[in-house]
Amino acid sequence: MNKKYVFGFDYDGVLTKPEKRIPNPTIANFIASQLNQERPIAIITGRTPSWLKRDMIPLIESGVRSRKDLDFLYVSCEKATVTLTYQAGEMRENVVAGLAPPENVRNQIKLLGDASSNLFFDDSKINIVSLEIVGGTEEEVRKQKNTLQKMLAIIEKDVLAKENDFVVLDEPGIALDIQHKLVDKTNAALGFINFVRNKKILKPSFIIFGDTISDVNFAKRLWNQGNLVTLAYVGIRDLPMLPFKVIRPHVGLLHDEGTIAILKQLGYL
């Protein structure tokens, strides 16, 4: 395959099933195989770095031939405010300062999470405060999503009423994120472009796997920087007209199964 193909993956709903959050080992093995060939790979997510360090990164690390191959892995967490990279096989973490919600906001969201039996507060996040569904059966998830919508109204009305620099975003069906207005997941596109350039790969063609509009916007940000981009879409919602190529699984599969199907279509699996 062409070494100039560069892959980027969202995490939830692309490397996992949305409600289960468990990374698919087949895709982790594929990522490791690309790193073994010194091909840059990105994981772009709103998840905390500790989540990736616990679940996904060990699968990738166990699949590389040499830890130095990990130097080709770029992980953007918490919507481009925390970045994990490797140098000579050793992980480095960079945190953007000055964007974390005030402590009183964090505490109020934590209390809302503690008061709910079907949501959880992710205390490991650094620059974003989140309430998330816990997953489960279809009926349990439906109830959790209803609770999430009730919490959205409370947060907008009571918690953030005087916090002009912060907003609450509804990550469809998964979480509520309280974040600074300057936080933007697509900012990771610029970091990834520089990362690829530093690996001496000229005129790469990016293939971005996503399942939400935020992933589409990430692909747009790459395109707007003059790059060749293909969006590998494994989500449910219809997409608007886009200026770049969009591919979908031939067999109608979604999420991690859709990711595997597209990789097979492309001849990588």
N, C-alpha and C positions, 0 to 999 in steps of 0.2 A: 504494500500500500504506500501511497505518497506520504513521505515524511512531513510534508508541509500541511497535512491535515492536523488541526489542533482541536481537541475536544474540551468542551466545558459542560458540566452537569449541575443542575439544581440538585438539592438533596431530597427533601420531602416530596413524595409523589413521583420521583424520577429514579432515584436509587432505592426507594422504598415504596411500600403501599402507604397512602396518606395517613390512615388511622393507626397503623401498626408501628411505623417508624423504624423497622428493623432493616438494615441495609442488605441488599441482595448480594450474596457472595459471588455470583457469576459476574456481576458488573464490577465488583471489587477486583476480581481476578483480571478482567479486561483492562482496568486502569493500571494495575501493576504491570501487565504485559506491555502497555504503551510506555510506561516509565522505563522499563528494561531496555527499550529501544531508543531512549533519550528523546521521547516525544512529550512536550509539555501537556499537562492535564490540569484543568481547574475544577474545583468544586465551589459553587457559589451559593451561599445559603444565609438565611436569617438565624440559623441555629447558633448556639453558644459553642466556643471552641472545645469546652470540656465534653460536650455531647459527641462531637466528631472524634475526639481523642479516645473516647470510651468505646464507640461502636464501629465507626467506619475506618479510621486510620489504622488500627491494629490489623484489619483484614488486608489493607493495602501493603503495610509494612511487611507482613508475613509472605507476601507474594513477590517481592522484588528480589533480584539476585544479589544486589549489593545495596547497602544503605545510601551510597552515593547516587543511586538512581532516583532516590527520593528528592534530589535537588531539582527535579523537573515537575514536582507537584506544587500547585498553588491553591491554597484553601482560603477563601474569603468567608468570614463568619459575621454574624450580627449585622448583615446588610452593609458590608464593606467597611465596618469600623474596627474589626479585628482580623488580622491576616496571619496565617500560618505558612511559613516556607521553611526550606531546609538549606543548610550550607554544610557541605562535606558530610551529609547524612545526619546532621544534628538539627532538630527542630528549633525554629525561632518564632517568637510570637510578637507581633506589633499591634499596639492598641492606640487608636486615635483618641486623644485626650479632649476633654471639654464638652462631651456630648451626652454624658450620662444624665438621666432624669434625677431631680432632687431627691434626697433621702426621704422626705415626707411623702412624695408621690410613690416611691418604691414601697414604703411601709403601708400606705393605704391600699395599694394593689395586692400586697401580700395578705392583708386582712380579708379582702374580698375573696381571695383564693382559699384561705383557711376556712372561711365561712361556707364555702361551697363543697358539696360532697362529690361533685363530678367534674371539677376543674382543678388544675394544679398550677401553682406559681413556680416559675423557673428561676430559682434563686442564684443560679450559676451565671446568668447573663451579666455583662459588664456595662454595655452602653444602651441596652434596650430592656424594658420591663415587660414581661409577657404573662398572660393568663392563657392556658391551653387546655384543650379537651384531653381526656385520659385515654380515649379509645374504648373498644369493646364490641358488643354486638351492634347490629344495625339500629335497633331500638335505643340502646344506650347512647350511641353516638348522636342520634336524632335529639334526644333530651339534652345532651351536653351542648349541642349547637344552639338550642333554644336558650339555655342558661347563658351562653356566651353573648347572645344578642341582648339579653336583659342587662348584663354587665356593661355592655357597650354604652347603653343609655346612662347608666349610673356614672361611669367614668367621665363621659363628656359633660354631664351636668354638674357633678360634684367634685371630682378629683382634679380635673384640668381646667376648671372655670377661670382660674387666675394664672394659669401657666401658659403664657402666650407663645413661648418658644417650643412647646411640645404638643404633639397630636397623638391620637389613638387611631391605629389602622386595623381594619378587619381583614386578617389573612383568611381567605374564604374557607370556612368550615374547620379551621384548625386552631386559630389563636387570635387574641387581641394583642397588638404590640403598641406600647407607649414609647415614643421615640422623639428625638429632637427633629425639628423641621428640616435640618440640613442632612439628615440620614437618608441615604438613597442607595439601594442595592445595586443600581446600575453603575455607581461609581467604581465598582470592582472591575468594570470593563477596561478602564484606563490602566489600572494596576496590572491586569492580565496582559494587556497589549505590551506594556513595558517589560513584563516578565518574559514574554515570548521573544521579544527583540533581544533581550540580554542573553538568550540561549542561541543567538545567531541563526534564527530561522527567519528567512526573508520571505515576504509576501505569503504569509500563511493563509490557509482557508479554514475558517472556524466552523465547527459543527457544534451547535449549542442544543443540548437536551433540556426541555422544560415542559411544564404542565400548567403554568399560570401566566397571566398578563405581565407580571413582573419579570418573568423569564423572556417574554417577547420583547419587553422594553430593554432588557440587557442585550439581546441580540441586535436591536435597533441601535443601541449606543455603539456597539462594535461596528455596525454598518456605517453609521454616520462619521466614523473615524477613517473611512475609506477602505475598510477591509471586506474581503469576500466572506459571506456568512450564509450558512444554511441552518435553519431552525428545525430540529427534530422534535416534533410536538407529540406528547403522549398524554395530553389533558383531555377534559371532557368538553369544555366550552368551545363554541365556534370562534374563529379568529377573524379579524378585519383583513382587508387587503394589505399585503406587505410587499416591500420593494425587493425582498430577497426570497430565495427558494425555501419552501416548507415541505418537509416530508413527514409522513405518518406511517404507523404500522399497517401493512397490507391486510392483516387479519383482524384489525379492529381492537387489538389489545391496548390496555392503558397502563400508565405508571411504570413500575419497574419491569413488568412483563412487556410493555410496549417498548421500553428502552432496549431490552434484549432482542425483541423482534426487529427493530430498526438496525441494530448492530449486525444482525444476521443478514438483513437485506443489503447492507453495505459491504458484506463479505468479511467482516471482522470476527465473526463467531461461527 
